[in-house]
Amino acid sequence: MNTITNLFLFYFFFNFLFFYWSFDWFFIFNQYFFIFYFSIGLLIGFLFSINIFFIFNFFISLFIGFFHFH
């Protein structure tokens, strides 16, 4: 997978699922948190374009999604 595909999968799709699982937070804060996480995903995705980093960052997304919204 290239950089754009990794960026889409690990920062758009999974973080959207974390917001969807806690829908009360998603409904209130989506215009702020979604732009924040997607901009961080753009920054990290273009700085580090190797697959190992994105697999490691998936667990960081799990950590952020679980402990920040539950």
HTML snippet that shows the backbone in 3Dmol.js (N, CA, C, O; Angstrom):
<script src="https://3Dmol.org/build/3Dmol-min.js"></script>
<div id="view" style="width:600px;height:400px;position:relative"></div>
<script>
const pdb = `
ATOM      1  N   MET A   1       0.841  -1.196   0.000  1.00  0.00           N
ATOM      2  CA  MET A   1       0.000   0.000   0.000  1.00  0.00           C
ATOM      3  C   MET A   1       0.880   1.252   0.000  1.00  0.00           C
ATOM      4  O   MET A   1       1.959   1.277   0.593  1.00  0.00           O
ATOM      5  N   ASN A   2       0.402   2.258  -0.663  1.00  0.00           N
ATOM      6  CA  ASN A   2       1.175   3.491  -0.705  1.00  0.00           C
ATOM      7  C   ASN A   2       0.821   4.377   0.486  1.00  0.00           C
ATOM      8  O   ASN A   2       0.061   3.974   1.366  1.00  0.00           O
ATOM      9  N   THR A   3       1.378   5.585   0.505  1.00  0.00           N
ATOM     10  CA  THR A   3       1.195   6.480   1.646  1.00  0.00           C
ATOM     11  C   THR A   3      -0.239   6.954   1.765  1.00  0.00           C
ATOM     12  O   THR A   3      -0.767   7.054   2.872  1.00  0.00           O
ATOM     13  N   ILE A   4      -0.875   7.247   0.642  1.00  0.00           N
ATOM     14  CA  ILE A   4      -2.251   7.757   0.683  1.00  0.00           C
ATOM     15  C   ILE A   4      -3.206   6.679   1.180  1.00  0.00           C
ATOM     16  O   ILE A   4      -4.150   6.967   1.915  1.00  0.00           O
ATOM     17  N   THR A   5      -2.955   5.433   0.774  1.00  0.00           N
ATOM     18  CA  THR A   5      -3.820   4.339   1.224  1.00  0.00           C
ATOM     19  C   THR A   5      -3.668   4.095   2.717  1.00  0.00           C
ATOM     20  O   THR A   5      -4.660   3.884   3.416  1.00  0.00           O
ATOM     21  N   ASN A   6      -2.430   4.122   3.213  1.00  0.00           N
ATOM     22  CA  ASN A   6      -2.206   3.977   4.647  1.00  0.00           C
ATOM     23  C   ASN A   6      -2.827   5.124   5.424  1.00  0.00           C
ATOM     24  O   ASN A   6      -3.415   4.918   6.486  1.00  0.00           O
ATOM     25  N   LEU A   7      -2.697   6.330   4.894  1.00  0.00           N
ATOM     26  CA  LEU A   7      -3.256   7.499   5.554  1.00  0.00           C
ATOM     27  C   LEU A   7      -4.767   7.401   5.632  1.00  0.00           C
ATOM     28  O   LEU A   7      -5.356   7.737   6.659  1.00  0.00           O
ATOM     29  N   PHE A   8      -5.400   6.947   4.567  1.00  0.00           N
ATOM     30  CA  PHE A   8      -6.854   6.814   4.572  1.00  0.00           C
ATOM     31  C   PHE A   8      -7.305   5.735   5.542  1.00  0.00           C
ATOM     32  O   PHE A   8      -8.258   5.940   6.293  1.00  0.00           O
ATOM     33  N   LEU A   9      -6.633   4.587   5.537  1.00  0.00           N
ATOM     34  CA  LEU A   9      -7.094   3.466   6.356  1.00  0.00           C
ATOM     35  C   LEU A   9      -6.936   3.742   7.839  1.00  0.00           C
ATOM     36  O   LEU A   9      -7.863   3.502   8.614  1.00  0.00           O
ATOM     37  N   PHE A  10      -5.782   4.240   8.245  1.00  0.00           N
ATOM     38  CA  PHE A  10      -5.484   4.275   9.668  1.00  0.00           C
ATOM     39  C   PHE A  10      -5.885   5.569  10.347  1.00  0.00           C
ATOM     40  O   PHE A  10      -5.925   5.617  11.577  1.00  0.00           O
ATOM     41  N   TYR A  11      -6.183   6.621   9.597  1.00  0.00           N
ATOM     42  CA  TYR A  11      -6.564   7.864  10.247  1.00  0.00           C
ATOM     43  C   TYR A  11      -7.958   8.330   9.893  1.00  0.00           C
ATOM     44  O   TYR A  11      -8.567   9.070  10.666  1.00  0.00           O
ATOM     45  N   PHE A  12      -8.484   7.924   8.751  1.00  0.00           N
ATOM     46  CA  PHE A  12      -9.849   8.291   8.394  1.00  0.00           C
ATOM     47  C   PHE A  12     -10.831   7.230   8.859  1.00  0.00           C
ATOM     48  O   PHE A  12     -11.806   7.531   9.547  1.00  0.00           O
ATOM     49  N   PHE A  13     -10.568   5.985   8.478  1.00  0.00           N
ATOM     50  CA  PHE A  13     -11.539   4.915   8.705  1.00  0.00           C
ATOM     51  C   PHE A  13     -11.618   4.514  10.174  1.00  0.00           C
ATOM     52  O   PHE A  13     -12.709   4.466  10.742  1.00  0.00           O
ATOM     53  N   PHE A  14     -10.466   4.224  10.800  1.00  0.00           N
ATOM     54  CA  PHE A  14     -10.491   3.708  12.163  1.00  0.00           C
ATOM     55  C   PHE A  14     -10.895   4.773  13.166  1.00  0.00           C
ATOM     56  O   PHE A  14     -11.644   4.482  14.098  1.00  0.00           O
ATOM     57  N   ASN A  15     -10.421   5.991  12.999  1.00  0.00           N
ATOM     58  CA  ASN A  15     -10.829   7.044  13.924  1.00  0.00           C
ATOM     59  C   ASN A  15     -12.296   7.397  13.754  1.00  0.00           C
ATOM     60  O   ASN A  15     -12.956   7.779  14.721  1.00  0.00           O
ATOM     61  N   PHE A  16     -12.821   7.273  12.528  1.00  0.00           N
ATOM     62  CA  PHE A  16     -14.252   7.464  12.332  1.00  0.00           C
ATOM     63  C   PHE A  16     -15.051   6.378  13.043  1.00  0.00           C
ATOM     64  O   PHE A  16     -16.128   6.649  13.574  1.00  0.00           O
ATOM     65  N   LEU A  17     -14.530   5.140  13.057  1.00  0.00           N
ATOM     66  CA  LEU A  17     -15.217   4.078  13.789  1.00  0.00           C
ATOM     67  C   LEU A  17     -15.204   4.330  15.287  1.00  0.00           C
ATOM     68  O   LEU A  17     -16.184   4.034  15.971  1.00  0.00           O
ATOM     69  N   PHE A  18     -14.097   4.878  15.810  1.00  0.00           N
ATOM     70  CA  PHE A  18     -14.050   5.170  17.236  1.00  0.00           C
ATOM     71  C   PHE A  18     -15.036   6.269  17.598  1.00  0.00           C
ATOM     72  O   PHE A  18     -15.649   6.215  18.664  1.00  0.00           O
ATOM     73  N   PHE A  19     -15.202   7.260  16.740  1.00  0.00           N
ATOM     74  CA  PHE A  19     -16.202   8.287  17.006  1.00  0.00           C
ATOM     75  C   PHE A  19     -17.614   7.723  16.890  1.00  0.00           C
ATOM     76  O   PHE A  19     -18.517   8.138  17.616  1.00  0.00           O
ATOM     77  N   TYR A  20     -17.797   6.777  15.975  1.00  0.00           N
ATOM     78  CA  TYR A  20     -19.134   6.225  15.774  1.00  0.00           C
ATOM     79  C   TYR A  20     -19.550   5.320  16.929  1.00  0.00           C
ATOM     80  O   TYR A  20     -20.731   5.243  17.268  1.00  0.00           O
ATOM     81  N   TRP A  21     -18.566   4.626  17.542  1.00  0.00           N
ATOM     82  CA  TRP A  21     -18.891   3.745  18.659  1.00  0.00           C
ATOM     83  C   TRP A  21     -19.315   4.537  19.888  1.00  0.00           C
ATOM     84  O   TRP A  21     -20.124   4.045  20.674  1.00  0.00           O
ATOM     85  N   SER A  22     -18.797   5.745  20.080  1.00  0.00           N
ATOM     86  CA  SER A  22     -19.260   6.605  21.173  1.00  0.00           C
ATOM     87  C   SER A  22     -19.986   7.780  20.530  1.00  0.00           C
ATOM     88  O   SER A  22     -19.422   8.862  20.368  1.00  0.00           O
ATOM     89  N   PHE A  23     -21.251   7.549  20.165  1.00  0.00           N
ATOM     90  CA  PHE A  23     -21.937   8.463  19.262  1.00  0.00           C
ATOM     91  C   PHE A  23     -22.277   9.790  19.924  1.00  0.00           C
ATOM     92  O   PHE A  23     -22.432  10.799  19.237  1.00  0.00           O
ATOM     93  N   ASP A  24     -22.395   9.805  21.261  1.00  0.00           N
ATOM     94  CA  ASP A  24     -22.684  11.060  21.935  1.00  0.00           C
ATOM     95  C   ASP A  24     -21.522  12.039  21.796  1.00  0.00           C
ATOM     96  O   ASP A  24     -21.734  13.230  21.569  1.00  0.00           O
ATOM     97  N   TRP A  25     -20.284  11.535  21.932  1.00  0.00           N
ATOM     98  CA  TRP A  25     -19.119  12.391  21.712  1.00  0.00           C
ATOM     99  C   TRP A  25     -18.987  12.774  20.243  1.00  0.00           C
ATOM    100  O   TRP A  25     -18.600  13.895  19.912  1.00  0.00           O
ATOM    101  N   PHE A  26     -19.315  11.825  19.366  1.00  0.00           N
ATOM    102  CA  PHE A  26     -19.205  12.111  17.935  1.00  0.00           C
ATOM    103  C   PHE A  26     -20.194  13.180  17.507  1.00  0.00           C
ATOM    104  O   PHE A  26     -19.878  14.022  16.666  1.00  0.00           O
ATOM    105  N   PHE A  27     -21.386  13.152  18.081  1.00  0.00           N
ATOM    106  CA  PHE A  27     -22.400  14.121  17.680  1.00  0.00           C
ATOM    107  C   PHE A  27     -22.053  15.527  18.157  1.00  0.00           C
ATOM    108  O   PHE A  27     -22.362  16.509  17.483  1.00  0.00           O
ATOM    109  N   ILE A  28     -21.406  15.624  19.325  1.00  0.00           N
ATOM    110  CA  ILE A  28     -21.103  16.949  19.871  1.00  0.00           C
ATOM    111  C   ILE A  28     -19.824  17.514  19.262  1.00  0.00           C
ATOM    112  O   ILE A  28     -19.773  18.686  18.888  1.00  0.00           O
ATOM    113  N   PHE A  29     -18.785  16.672  19.166  1.00  0.00           N
ATOM    114  CA  PHE A  29     -17.446  17.195  18.890  1.00  0.00           C
ATOM    115  C   PHE A  29     -16.901  16.814  17.521  1.00  0.00           C
ATOM    116  O   PHE A  29     -15.695  16.918  17.299  1.00  0.00           O
ATOM    117  N   ASN A  30     -17.758  16.371  16.586  1.00  0.00           N
ATOM    118  CA  ASN A  30     -17.192  15.820  15.355  1.00  0.00           C
ATOM    119  C   ASN A  30     -16.480  16.872  14.520  1.00  0.00           C
ATOM    120  O   ASN A  30     -15.472  16.565  13.883  1.00  0.00           O
ATOM    121  N   GLN A  31     -16.977  18.103  14.505  1.00  0.00           N
ATOM    122  CA  GLN A  31     -16.349  19.112  13.645  1.00  0.00           C
ATOM    123  C   GLN A  31     -14.993  19.560  14.189  1.00  0.00           C
ATOM    124  O   GLN A  31     -14.198  20.143  13.451  1.00  0.00           O
ATOM    125  N   TYR A  32     -14.719  19.297  15.462  1.00  0.00           N
ATOM    126  CA  TYR A  32     -13.425  19.666  16.022  1.00  0.00           C
ATOM    127  C   TYR A  32     -12.463  18.485  16.027  1.00  0.00           C
ATOM    128  O   TYR A  32     -11.341  18.599  15.534  1.00  0.00           O
ATOM    129  N   PHE A  33     -12.891  17.350  16.579  1.00  0.00           N
ATOM    130  CA  PHE A  33     -11.989  16.215  16.734  1.00  0.00           C
ATOM    131  C   PHE A  33     -11.666  15.551  15.408  1.00  0.00           C
ATOM    132  O   PHE A  33     -10.553  15.059  15.223  1.00  0.00           O
ATOM    133  N   PHE A  34     -12.621  15.525  14.476  1.00  0.00           N
ATOM    134  CA  PHE A  34     -12.347  14.884  13.193  1.00  0.00           C
ATOM    135  C   PHE A  34     -11.307  15.669  12.404  1.00  0.00           C
ATOM    136  O   PHE A  34     -10.410  15.076  11.804  1.00  0.00           O
ATOM    137  N   ILE A  35     -11.416  16.994  12.396  1.00  0.00           N
ATOM    138  CA  ILE A  35     -10.423  17.822  11.716  1.00  0.00           C
ATOM    139  C   ILE A  35      -9.065  17.697  12.400  1.00  0.00           C
ATOM    140  O   ILE A  35      -8.028  17.690  11.737  1.00  0.00           O
ATOM    141  N   PHE A  36      -9.075  17.598  13.741  1.00  0.00           N
ATOM    142  CA  PHE A  36      -7.819  17.457  14.478  1.00  0.00           C
ATOM    143  C   PHE A  36      -7.112  16.152  14.137  1.00  0.00           C
ATOM    144  O   PHE A  36      -5.934  16.161  13.781  1.00  0.00           O
ATOM    145  N   TYR A  37      -7.827  15.020  14.244  1.00  0.00           N
ATOM    146  CA  TYR A  37      -7.190  13.739  13.976  1.00  0.00           C
ATOM    147  C   TYR A  37      -6.815  13.589  12.513  1.00  0.00           C
ATOM    148  O   TYR A  37      -5.802  12.962  12.202  1.00  0.00           O
ATOM    149  N   PHE A  38      -7.616  14.155  11.596  1.00  0.00           N
ATOM    150  CA  PHE A  38      -7.275  14.003  10.188  1.00  0.00           C
ATOM    151  C   PHE A  38      -6.068  14.856   9.816  1.00  0.00           C
ATOM    152  O   PHE A  38      -5.278  14.461   8.958  1.00  0.00           O
ATOM    153  N   SER A  39      -5.910  16.030  10.453  1.00  0.00           N
ATOM    154  CA  SER A  39      -4.728  16.847  10.179  1.00  0.00           C
ATOM    155  C   SER A  39      -3.478  16.210  10.765  1.00  0.00           C
ATOM    156  O   SER A  39      -2.412  16.269  10.153  1.00  0.00           O
ATOM    157  N   ILE A  40      -3.594  15.599  11.948  1.00  0.00           N
ATOM    158  CA  ILE A  40      -2.465  14.852  12.498  1.00  0.00           C
ATOM    159  C   ILE A  40      -2.134  13.660  11.601  1.00  0.00           C
ATOM    160  O   ILE A  40      -0.965  13.326  11.405  1.00  0.00           O
ATOM    161  N   GLY A  41      -3.172  13.024  11.061  1.00  0.00           N
ATOM    162  CA  GLY A  41      -2.938  11.912  10.148  1.00  0.00           C
ATOM    163  C   GLY A  41      -2.256  12.334   8.859  1.00  0.00           C
ATOM    164  O   GLY A  41      -1.410  11.609   8.336  1.00  0.00           O
ATOM    165  N   LEU A  42      -2.617  13.503   8.344  1.00  0.00           N
ATOM    166  CA  LEU A  42      -1.929  14.015   7.163  1.00  0.00           C
ATOM    167  C   LEU A  42      -0.467  14.301   7.459  1.00  0.00           C
ATOM    168  O   LEU A  42       0.403  13.967   6.655  1.00  0.00           O
ATOM    169  N   LEU A  43      -0.185  14.918   8.607  1.00  0.00           N
ATOM    170  CA  LEU A  43       1.186  15.274   8.956  1.00  0.00           C
ATOM    171  C   LEU A  43       2.049  14.034   9.140  1.00  0.00           C
ATOM    172  O   LEU A  43       3.133  13.935   8.564  1.00  0.00           O
ATOM    173  N   ILE A  44       1.567  13.088   9.944  1.00  0.00           N
ATOM    174  CA  ILE A  44       2.355  11.885  10.212  1.00  0.00           C
ATOM    175  C   ILE A  44       2.426  10.994   8.975  1.00  0.00           C
ATOM    176  O   ILE A  44       3.439  10.338   8.734  1.00  0.00           O
ATOM    177  N   GLY A  45       1.346  10.973   8.191  1.00  0.00           N
ATOM    178  CA  GLY A  45       1.327  10.106   7.024  1.00  0.00           C
ATOM    179  C   GLY A  45       2.328  10.492   5.958  1.00  0.00           C
ATOM    180  O   GLY A  45       2.870   9.627   5.272  1.00  0.00           O
ATOM    181  N   PHE A  46       2.581  11.789   5.811  1.00  0.00           N
ATOM    182  CA  PHE A  46       3.562  12.210   4.815  1.00  0.00           C
ATOM    183  C   PHE A  46       4.975  12.247   5.369  1.00  0.00           C
ATOM    184  O   PHE A  46       5.934  12.201   4.599  1.00  0.00           O
ATOM    185  N   LEU A  47       5.129  12.330   6.700  1.00  0.00           N
ATOM    186  CA  LEU A  47       6.472  12.278   7.261  1.00  0.00           C
ATOM    187  C   LEU A  47       6.997  10.851   7.325  1.00  0.00           C
ATOM    188  O   LEU A  47       8.168  10.610   7.035  1.00  0.00           O
ATOM    189  N   PHE A  48       6.142   9.902   7.702  1.00  0.00           N
ATOM    190  CA  PHE A  48       6.551   8.508   7.861  1.00  0.00           C
ATOM    191  C   PHE A  48       5.682   7.661   6.945  1.00  0.00           C
ATOM    192  O   PHE A  48       4.490   7.487   7.200  1.00  0.00           O
ATOM    193  N   SER A  49       6.271   7.140   5.887  1.00  0.00           N
ATOM    194  CA  SER A  49       5.484   6.429   4.877  1.00  0.00           C
ATOM    195  C   SER A  49       5.808   4.940   4.839  1.00  0.00           C
ATOM    196  O   SER A  49       5.655   4.301   3.798  1.00  0.00           O
ATOM    197  N   ILE A  50       6.256   4.377   5.971  1.00  0.00           N
ATOM    198  CA  ILE A  50       6.545   2.944   5.991  1.00  0.00           C
ATOM    199  C   ILE A  50       5.400   2.225   6.691  1.00  0.00           C
ATOM    200  O   ILE A  50       4.723   2.801   7.543  1.00  0.00           O
ATOM    201  N   ASN A  51       5.189   0.969   6.330  1.00  0.00           N
ATOM    202  CA  ASN A  51       4.023   0.239   6.819  1.00  0.00           C
ATOM    203  C   ASN A  51       4.130  -0.124   8.294  1.00  0.00           C
ATOM    204  O   ASN A  51       3.114  -0.220   8.982  1.00  0.00           O
ATOM    205  N   ILE A  52       5.356  -0.329   8.788  1.00  0.00           N
ATOM    206  CA  ILE A  52       5.532  -0.698  10.193  1.00  0.00           C
ATOM    207  C   ILE A  52       5.046   0.425  11.094  1.00  0.00           C
ATOM    208  O   ILE A  52       4.444   0.175  12.138  1.00  0.00           O
ATOM    209  N   PHE A  53       5.309   1.666  10.690  1.00  0.00           N
ATOM    210  CA  PHE A  53       4.879   2.795  11.512  1.00  0.00           C
ATOM    211  C   PHE A  53       3.366   2.885  11.578  1.00  0.00           C
ATOM    212  O   PHE A  53       2.815   3.230  12.623  1.00  0.00           O
ATOM    213  N   PHE A  54       2.685   2.581  10.483  1.00  0.00           N
ATOM    214  CA  PHE A  54       1.229   2.686  10.485  1.00  0.00           C
ATOM    215  C   PHE A  54       0.586   1.542  11.256  1.00  0.00           C
ATOM    216  O   PHE A  54      -0.478   1.721  11.851  1.00  0.00           O
ATOM    217  N   ILE A  55       1.214   0.369  11.255  1.00  0.00           N
ATOM    218  CA  ILE A  55       0.716  -0.724  12.089  1.00  0.00           C
ATOM    219  C   ILE A  55       0.883  -0.367  13.562  1.00  0.00           C
ATOM    220  O   ILE A  55       0.001  -0.650  14.372  1.00  0.00           O
ATOM    221  N   PHE A  56       2.015   0.255  13.913  1.00  0.00           N
ATOM    222  CA  PHE A  56       2.213   0.718  15.286  1.00  0.00           C
ATOM    223  C   PHE A  56       1.235   1.826  15.638  1.00  0.00           C
ATOM    224  O   PHE A  56       0.750   1.891  16.768  1.00  0.00           O
ATOM    225  N   ASN A  57       0.943   2.691  14.689  1.00  0.00           N
ATOM    226  CA  ASN A  57       0.032   3.797  14.951  1.00  0.00           C
ATOM    227  C   ASN A  57      -1.414   3.351  15.052  1.00  0.00           C
ATOM    228  O   ASN A  57      -2.238   4.074  15.611  1.00  0.00           O
ATOM    229  N   PHE A  58      -1.745   2.179  14.527  1.00  0.00           N
ATOM    230  CA  PHE A  58      -3.082   1.646  14.730  1.00  0.00           C
ATOM    231  C   PHE A  58      -3.348   1.387  16.207  1.00  0.00           C
ATOM    232  O   PHE A  58      -4.456   1.629  16.686  1.00  0.00           O
ATOM    233  N   PHE A  59      -2.346   0.896  16.934  1.00  0.00           N
ATOM    234  CA  PHE A  59      -2.528   0.663  18.360  1.00  0.00           C
ATOM    235  C   PHE A  59      -2.574   1.972  19.134  1.00  0.00           C
ATOM    236  O   PHE A  59      -3.237   2.056  20.167  1.00  0.00           O
ATOM    237  N   ILE A  60      -1.878   2.994  18.647  1.00  0.00           N
ATOM    238  CA  ILE A  60      -2.009   4.319  19.249  1.00  0.00           C
ATOM    239  C   ILE A  60      -3.420   4.849  19.040  1.00  0.00           C
ATOM    240  O   ILE A  60      -3.988   5.480  19.932  1.00  0.00           O
ATOM    241  N   SER A  61      -3.986   4.594  17.866  1.00  0.00           N
ATOM    242  CA  SER A  61      -5.367   5.008  17.616  1.00  0.00           C
ATOM    243  C   SER A  61      -6.345   4.238  18.497  1.00  0.00           C
ATOM    244  O   SER A  61      -7.345   4.797  18.946  1.00  0.00           O
ATOM    245  N   LEU A  62      -6.065   2.955  18.747  1.00  0.00           N
ATOM    246  CA  LEU A  62      -6.878   2.196  19.692  1.00  0.00           C
ATOM    247  C   LEU A  62      -6.795   2.798  21.086  1.00  0.00           C
ATOM    248  O   LEU A  62      -7.808   2.921  21.776  1.00  0.00           O
ATOM    249  N   PHE A  63      -5.588   3.174  21.502  1.00  0.00           N
ATOM    250  CA  PHE A  63      -5.387   3.764  22.829  1.00  0.00           C
ATOM    251  C   PHE A  63      -6.126   5.086  22.962  1.00  0.00           C
ATOM    252  O   PHE A  63      -6.801   5.325  23.963  1.00  0.00           O
ATOM    253  N   ILE A  64      -6.000   5.953  21.946  1.00  0.00           N
ATOM    254  CA  ILE A  64      -6.679   7.249  21.975  1.00  0.00           C
ATOM    255  C   ILE A  64      -8.187   7.064  21.923  1.00  0.00           C
ATOM    256  O   ILE A  64      -8.919   7.715  22.669  1.00  0.00           O
ATOM    257  N   GLY A  65      -8.657   6.180  21.045  1.00  0.00           N
ATOM    258  CA  GLY A  65     -10.091   6.004  20.894  1.00  0.00           C
ATOM    259  C   GLY A  65     -10.749   5.381  22.112  1.00  0.00           C
ATOM    260  O   GLY A  65     -11.892   5.706  22.435  1.00  0.00           O
ATOM    261  N   PHE A  66     -10.034   4.483  22.793  1.00  0.00           N
ATOM    262  CA  PHE A  66     -10.651   3.819  23.940  1.00  0.00           C
ATOM    263  C   PHE A  66     -10.612   4.694  25.189  1.00  0.00           C
ATOM    264  O   PHE A  66     -11.635   4.870  25.850  1.00  0.00           O
ATOM    265  N   PHE A  67      -9.451   5.241  25.518  1.00  0.00           N
ATOM    266  CA  PHE A  67      -9.305   5.940  26.789  1.00  0.00           C
ATOM    267  C   PHE A  67      -9.781   7.380  26.741  1.00  0.00           C
ATOM    268  O   PHE A  67     -10.003   7.987  27.789  1.00  0.00           O
ATOM    269  N   HIS A  68      -9.943   7.941  25.553  1.00  0.00           N
ATOM    270  CA  HIS A  68     -10.396   9.325  25.485  1.00  0.00           C
ATOM    271  C   HIS A  68     -11.906   9.426  25.482  1.00  0.00           C
ATOM    272  O   HIS A  68     -12.456  10.429  25.937  1.00  0.00           O
ATOM    273  N   PHE A  69     -12.592   8.407  24.980  1.00  0.00           N
ATOM    274  CA  PHE A  69     -14.043   8.491  24.832  1.00  0.00           C
ATOM    275  C   PHE A  69     -14.802   7.535  25.743  1.00  0.00           C
ATOM    276  O   PHE A  69     -16.030   7.475  25.679  1.00  0.00           O
ATOM    277  N   HIS A  70     -14.091   6.779  26.598  1.00  0.00           N
ATOM    278  CA  HIS A  70     -14.816   5.842  27.463  1.00  0.00           C
ATOM    279  C   HIS A  70     -14.415   6.105  28.915  1.00  0.00           C
ATOM    280  O   HIS A  70     -14.904   5.431  29.822  1.00  0.00           O
TER     281      HIS A  70
END
`;
const viewer = $3Dmol.createViewer("view");
viewer.addModel(pdb, "pdb");
viewer.setStyle({}, {cartoon: {color: "spectrum"}});
viewer.zoomTo();
viewer.render();
</script>
